[in-house]
Structure formats: C-alpha cells, structure tokens
Amino acid sequence: MPLNFDDTIFDTLSDSMDEVFPEIMDVFFHETDSSIESMKVQISANNADEIRGIAHKLKSSAKTFGALGLVEILINIENFEIFNEAELNISHQKLVSEYALVKEHILAK
C-alpha cells in the first residue's frame, strides 16, 4: 500500500512551529504509539465506544500532520456500525502498517 501523506500540510505545520516542532512530533509519536496499543486492547475487550473514541482522537492528529492514509483507516474504524473483532483486527493491522510508513517518512524529512 503506497503512503498517502500530504507533505504540504506537514511542511506548513513544521514551518509555522519552527523551534517547538520537534517536541510536538515527539508527542505525536508517543500519543499515537500509545493509542494504537490501547486500541488493540479495546478490540480484544469488545469495547466499541472506546475504539471509536481512540479512532476519533487519532484521526484529528493524523489529519493535522497530513497523514491522510491514517485518516482514511481511522474513519473506517470510527464508522464500524456492528462490532466485528475480525474486521477490526484487520483494520488495526492496516493502521499499524500505515503508521509505520508515516513515521518513517516523517523521520526521513
């Protein structure tokens, strides 16, 4: 799956925050790592409301940084109407894979 990332959004954000941007990126990485792990736990616990809440929170952060592929996956997770652990696990794996690409892309900038 090719990376869907808007470098223009990312660069505009980076330029506007200049000196504090590395700290903001560290927070983004830490919060995203933690939220992705928490989502996995909530999928195992069949907690649809928590999963949707995590997806919503991550979606906002991902959109801010231009990680549009993450946004698409998170919208899909957020909009699951019927809890289906197998489908959510597949979506979670897509999320993990896309996030790895995003993180690699950002760190290479």
C-alpha positions in Angstrom: 0.0 0.0 0.0 1.6 3.3 -1.0 1.9 6.1 1.5 -0.9 8.7 1.4 0.8 11.7 3.0 0.4 15.4 2.3 3.9 16.9 2.6 2.4 20.4 2.0 0.3 20.2 5.2 3.2 18.8 7.1 5.7 21.3 5.9 3.3 24.2 6.6 2.8 23.0 10.1 6.5 22.4 10.6 7.4 25.9 9.3 4.8 27.6 11.5 6.1 26.0 14.7 9.8 26.2 14.0 11.6 25.6 17.3 8.9 23.6 19.2 8.1 21.3 16.3 10.5 18.5 17.3 8.8 18.4 20.7 5.3 18.3 19.0 6.4 15.5 16.8 7.7 13.5 19.8 4.3 14.0 21.5 2.5 12.9 18.2 4.6 9.7 18.0 4.2 8.9 21.7 0.5 9.5 21.8 -0.1 7.6 18.5 2.0 4.6 19.7 0.1 4.6 23.0 -3.3 5.0 21.3 -2.7 2.2 18.7 -1.7 -0.2 21.5 -4.8 0.9 23.6 -7.0 0.3 20.5 -5.7 -3.3 20.3 -6.6 -3.9 23.9 -10.1 -2.4 23.4 -10.7 -4.6 20.3 -9.9 -7.7 22.4 -12.2 -6.3 25.1 -15.1 -5.8 22.6 -15.3 -2.1 23.7 -16.7 -0.4 20.6 -17.2 3.0 22.2 -13.6 3.2 23.4 -12.4 2.1 19.9 -14.4 4.8 18.2 -13.1 7.4 20.7 -9.5 6.4 20.1 -10.0 6.4 16.3 -11.6 9.9 16.5 -8.7 11.3 18.6 -6.1 9.8 16.3 -7.9 11.0 13.2 -7.7 14.6 14.3 -3.9 14.3 15.0 -3.2 12.5 11.8 -5.1 15.0 9.7 -3.2 17.9 11.3 0.1 16.3 10.3 -1.0 15.4 6.7 -1.2 11.6 7.3 -4.2 11.1 5.0 -3.8 7.4 4.7 -4.1 7.1 8.5 -7.2 9.4 8.4 -8.9 7.0 5.9 -8.3 4.0 8.0 -9.4 5.7 11.2 -12.6 7.0 9.6 -13.3 3.4 8.6 -12.7 2.2 12.2 -14.8 5.1 13.6 -17.7 4.2 11.4 -18.0 0.5 12.2 -21.7 0.0 13.0 -21.5 -3.6 14.2 -18.6 -4.7 16.3 -16.7 -7.4 14.3 -13.5 -8.3 16.0 -12.0 -10.0 12.9 -12.6 -6.9 10.7 -11.4 -4.5 13.4 -8.2 -6.6 13.8 -7.6 -6.3 10.0 -8.2 -2.5 10.2 -5.9 -2.3 13.2 -3.2 -4.1 11.2 -3.6 -1.6 8.3 -3.4 1.2 10.9 -0.1 -0.2 12.3 1.4 -0.6 8.8 0.4 2.8 7.6 1.6 4.4 10.8 5.0 2.7 10.4 5.2 4.3 6.9 4.2 7.7 8.2 6.7 7.6 11.0 9.5 6.5 8.6 8.5 9.3 6.1 8.5 12.0 8.8 11.8 10.9 10.4 13.4 10.9 6.9 12.4 14.6 6.4 
